[in-house]
Amino acid sequence: MALTDFSGITAVITGGASGIGLATAQALYTAGANVVLADINEQGLWEAEARLRKHAPDAGGQIVCMPTDVTREEEVRELMEMAVTICKRIDLVVTSAGIGRGGPVDTFAASEMQRMMDINFMGTFHCIQKALPTMRRQGSGYFVCLSSVAGKLGNPFLSGYCASKWAVRGFTSAVRAELEGSGIGITTVYPAWVDTPMVRQESDPVLSQSIEILLTPEQVAAAILQAVKDEQRDLTLAPNRDISLALQFYAANPDEAERRMGQAIQASAGQRQQAARQA
């Protein structure tokens, strides 16, 4: 069942202390929703709550904050149980908790790979699984799960991030089919690079230097709310013409797309090395 009016609904949002999660919470709260903010950053949650109240002082919904590590199954269960206890139902779950790391696969730490899979993918799995019983009892509900254009493209030096976002893509596709006819829907979101703390990590040379920020969290949040209203299964946000064309080419001819991606990266590396020698 489509959510065409957000007034009075209850939305659980992971990664709610910053970035897309916070922007989506703000848009929903302004529209009259009860928002349950979850994040591992406890201080960030309280700051997010203050920001929401300041932005929309006359909003009629509740704000509930719950420090949550989405990699821990029990904590996610407690999050969903608390949402039901306080707000009586769960209408919408937005899984925006996520991290990114880059680097060559030869030296990429297994621990970093595992952490990205645990947060980006397993966090999504835990949220869907723990919210589903409530939604099934209601006969309605909706999930918005954040993947990335990296969940549709094989980006060199982002193999771990791509793996976790492709996992979200495959998982949500399968679950959508599993929930067909249940009254429970899923939108999977594939944004290009968004201006969030993840892409401003100075300690990560791939994410801090090799990507172009194309979207604001507020733009993504607005698109998410419209996609929920429209029951849009795939929300791909690629405002850059090159990325849009790459997505089309990758879908049509993935083998050639991989070759060209690799060749472009090698050519770029060669140019940087030549420039360094001439400097």
C-alpha positions as CSV (number, residue, x, y, z in Angstrom):
1,M,0.0,0.0,0.0
2,A,1.5,3.3,-1.1
3,L,2.3,6.0,1.5
4,T,0.9,9.1,-0.1
5,D,0.6,11.1,3.1
6,F,3.4,11.1,5.7
7,S,1.4,12.8,8.4
8,G,1.1,10.6,11.4
9,I,3.1,7.7,10.1
10,T,6.1,6.2,12.0
11,A,9.4,6.1,10.2
12,V,12.5,4.3,11.5
13,I,15.7,5.8,10.0
14,T,19.2,4.3,10.5
15,G,22.2,6.5,10.0
16,G,19.9,9.2,11.2
17,A,22.5,11.5,12.8
18,S,23.9,12.8,9.5
19,G,23.9,12.7,5.7
20,I,21.0,11.2,3.8
21,G,19.5,9.7,7.0
22,L,19.2,13.1,8.7
23,A,17.9,14.9,5.6
24,T,15.3,12.2,5.1
25,A,14.3,12.4,8.8
26,Q,14.0,16.2,8.5
27,A,11.8,15.9,5.4
28,L,9.5,13.3,7.0
29,Y,9.3,15.2,10.3
30,T,8.4,18.4,8.5
31,A,5.7,16.4,6.7
32,G,4.2,15.4,10.1
33,A,5.7,12.0,10.6
34,N,6.9,10.4,13.8
35,V,10.6,9.8,13.3
36,V,12.7,7.2,15.2
37,L,16.3,8.1,14.7
38,A,19.0,5.4,15.0
39,D,22.7,5.8,14.8
40,I,25.8,4.5,16.4
41,N,26.8,8.1,17.1
42,E,24.9,8.9,20.3
43,Q,26.0,12.5,20.5
44,G,25.1,13.0,16.8
45,L,21.6,11.7,17.5
46,W,20.9,14.4,20.1
47,E,22.3,17.1,17.9
48,A,20.1,15.7,15.0
49,E,17.0,15.9,17.3
50,A,17.7,19.5,18.2
51,R,18.2,20.3,14.5
52,L,14.8,18.8,13.6
53,R,13.0,20.6,16.3
54,K,14.6,23.9,15.3
55,H,13.8,23.4,11.6
56,A,10.2,22.5,12.1
57,P,9.1,23.8,15.6
58,D,5.4,23.4,14.8
59,A,5.6,19.8,13.5
60,G,3.2,17.5,15.3
61,G,5.1,14.3,15.2
62,Q,7.3,12.6,17.8
63,I,11.1,12.3,17.7
64,V,12.6,9.3,19.3
65,C,16.4,8.7,19.4
66,M,17.9,5.2,19.9
67,P,21.7,4.6,19.8
68,T,22.0,1.5,17.6
69,D,24.8,-0.5,16.0
70,V,23.1,-2.0,13.0
71,T,25.6,-4.8,12.8
72,R,24.2,-6.2,16.1
73,E,21.0,-8.1,15.5
74,E,19.7,-7.7,19.1
75,E,20.2,-3.9,19.0
76,V,18.1,-3.7,15.8
77,R,15.4,-5.9,17.3
78,E,15.3,-3.6,20.3
79,L,15.1,-0.6,18.0
80,M,12.0,-1.9,16.2
81,E,10.4,-3.0,19.4
82,M,10.9,0.4,20.9
83,A,9.4,2.1,17.8
84,V,6.2,-0.1,18.2
85,T,6.1,0.5,22.0
86,I,6.2,4.3,21.7
87,C,4.6,4.9,18.3
88,K,2.4,1.7,18.1
89,R,3.4,0.9,14.5
90,I,6.1,1.0,11.8
91,D,5.1,2.3,8.5
92,L,8.5,3.1,6.9
93,V,12.1,2.0,7.5
94,V,14.9,3.8,5.8
95,T,18.3,2.0,5.9
96,S,20.8,4.7,5.3
97,A,23.5,3.6,7.8
98,G,26.6,3.0,5.8
99,I,30.4,3.5,5.4
100,G,32.8,3.5,2.5
101,R,36.5,2.7,2.1
102,G,38.7,2.6,-0.9
103,G,42.0,1.1,-2.0
104,P,43.7,-1.5,-4.2
105,V,42.4,-5.0,-3.6
106,D,46.0,-6.3,-3.2
107,T,46.4,-4.4,0.1
108,F,42.8,-3.9,1.2
109,A,42.4,-5.2,4.7
110,A,40.0,-8.1,5.2
111,S,38.8,-6.4,8.4
112,E,37.7,-3.3,6.4
113,M,36.0,-5.5,3.8
114,Q,34.1,-7.3,6.6
115,R,33.1,-4.1,8.3
116,M,31.6,-2.7,5.2
117,M,29.6,-5.9,4.5
118,D,28.5,-5.9,8.2
119,I,27.2,-2.3,8.2
120,N,26.1,-1.7,4.6
121,F,24.6,-5.1,3.9
122,M,24.0,-6.9,7.2
123,G,22.6,-3.7,8.7
124,T,20.0,-3.7,5.9
125,F,19.2,-7.3,6.4
126,H,18.7,-6.9,10.1
127,C,16.4,-3.9,9.7
128,I,14.2,-5.6,7.2
129,Q,14.0,-8.9,9.1
130,K,13.2,-7.2,12.5
131,A,10.6,-4.8,11.1
132,L,8.8,-7.3,9.0
133,P,6.7,-9.0,11.8
134,T,5.1,-5.7,12.7
135,M,4.5,-4.8,9.0
136,R,3.0,-8.2,8.4
137,R,0.6,-7.8,11.3
138,Q,-0.4,-4.4,10.0
139,G,-0.7,-5.7,6.4
140,S,1.3,-2.7,5.2
141,G,4.7,-1.1,5.4
142,Y,7.5,0.2,3.3
143,F,11.3,0.0,3.2
144,V,13.8,2.4,1.5
145,C,17.2,0.8,1.3
146,L,20.3,2.7,0.3
147,S,22.6,1.2,-2.3
148,S,24.7,3.4,-4.6
149,V,25.6,3.8,-8.3
150,A,28.5,1.7,-7.1
151,G,25.8,-1.1,-6.7
152,K,25.4,-1.0,-10.5
153,L,28.9,-0.1,-11.7
154,G,32.2,-1.9,-10.9
155,N,34.4,0.9,-9.7
156,P,38.1,0.2,-9.6
157,F,39.7,0.7,-6.1
158,L,36.2,0.5,-4.5
159,S,35.8,-3.3,-4.7
160,G,34.7,-3.6,-1.1
161,Y,32.2,-0.8,-1.3
162,C,30.8,-2.1,-4.6
163,A,30.5,-5.6,-3.1
164,S,28.4,-4.3,-0.2
165,K,26.2,-2.2,-2.4
166,W,25.7,-4.9,-5.0
167,A,24.7,-7.1,-2.1
168,V,22.0,-4.6,-1.1
169,R,20.8,-4.5,-4.7
170,G,20.5,-8.3,-5.0
171,F,19.0,-8.7,-1.5
172,T,16.3,-6.1,-2.0
173,S,15.4,-7.4,-5.4
174,A,14.8,-10.9,-4.0
175,V,12.9,-9.7,-1.0
176,R,10.7,-7.5,-3.2
177,A,9.7,-10.6,-5.1
178,E,9.2,-12.5,-1.8
179,L,6.9,-9.8,-0.5
180,E,4.8,-9.5,-3.7
181,G,1.1,-9.1,-2.7
182,S,1.8,-8.6,1.0
183,G,1.2,-4.8,1.0
184,I,4.8,-4.2,1.9
185,G,7.0,-2.4,-0.6
186,I,10.7,-1.6,-1.1
187,T,12.5,1.2,-2.9
188,T,16.2,0.6,-3.6
189,V,18.1,3.9,-3.9
190,Y,21.2,4.2,-6.2
191,P,22.6,7.7,-5.8
192,A,25.7,9.1,-7.4
193,W,28.2,10.6,-4.9
194,V,26.4,12.6,-2.2
195,D,27.9,15.4,0.0
196,T,28.1,13.3,3.2
197,P,30.8,12.7,5.8
198,M,31.7,9.5,4.0
199,V,33.1,11.2,1.0
200,R,35.0,13.8,3.0
201,Q,37.3,11.3,4.8
202,E,40.8,12.9,4.4
203,S,42.3,9.6,5.5
204,D,40.9,7.8,2.4
205,P,42.7,8.9,-0.8
206,V,40.2,7.2,-3.1
207,L,37.1,8.8,-1.5
208,S,38.6,12.1,-0.8
209,Q,40.3,12.7,-4.1
210,S,38.9,10.5,-6.8
211,I,35.2,11.2,-6.8
212,E,33.0,14.1,-7.7
213,I,30.2,15.2,-5.4
214,L,27.0,15.5,-7.4
215,L,24.1,15.5,-5.0
216,T,23.1,17.0,-1.6
217,P,21.5,14.9,1.1
218,E,18.4,17.1,0.8
219,Q,18.0,16.3,-2.9
220,V,18.2,12.6,-2.2
221,A,15.7,12.9,0.6
222,A,13.2,14.8,-1.6
223,A,13.6,12.1,-4.3
224,I,13.1,9.3,-1.7
225,L,9.8,10.7,-0.4
226,Q,8.5,11.0,-3.9
227,A,9.7,7.5,-4.8
228,V,7.8,6.1,-1.7
229,K,4.6,7.9,-2.8
230,D,5.0,6.5,-6.3
231,E,6.0,3.0,-5.0
232,Q,9.1,3.3,-7.3
233,R,11.2,0.1,-7.0
234,D,14.4,1.6,-8.5
235,L,15.5,5.1,-7.6
236,T,18.7,5.9,-9.6
237,L,20.0,9.4,-9.1
238,A,22.7,10.1,-11.6
239,P,22.6,13.8,-12.6
240,N,26.1,13.6,-14.2
241,R,25.8,12.8,-17.9
242,D,29.0,10.6,-17.8
243,I,27.6,8.5,-15.0
244,S,24.2,8.2,-16.6
245,L,25.8,7.0,-19.9
246,A,28.1,4.6,-17.9
247,L,25.1,3.0,-16.2
248,Q,23.4,2.5,-19.6
249,F,26.5,1.1,-21.2
250,Y,27.2,-1.2,-18.2
251,A,23.7,-2.6,-18.3
252,A,23.9,-3.2,-22.1
253,N,27.5,-4.5,-22.3
254,P,29.1,-5.2,-18.9
255,D,32.1,-7.0,-20.3
256,E,33.1,-4.1,-22.5
257,A,32.2,-1.6,-19.8
258,E,34.7,-3.3,-17.4
259,R,37.4,-3.2,-20.0
260,R,37.0,0.5,-20.7
261,M,36.7,1.3,-17.0
262,G,40.0,-0.5,-16.4
263,Q,41.7,1.1,-19.4
264,A,40.6,4.6,-18.2
265,I,42.0,4.1,-14.7
266,Q,45.3,2.8,-16.1
267,A,45.5,5.8,-18.5
268,S,44.8,8.2,-15.7
269,A,47.4,6.6,-13.5
270,G,50.0,6.9,-16.3
271,Q,49.2,10.6,-16.7
272,R,49.7,11.2,-13.0
273,Q,53.0,9.4,-13.0
274,Q,54.2,11.4,-16.0
275,A,53.2,14.6,-14.4
276,A,55.0,13.7,-11.2
277,R,58.2,12.9,-13.2
278,Q,58.0,16.3,-15.0
279,A,57.4,18.3,-11.8
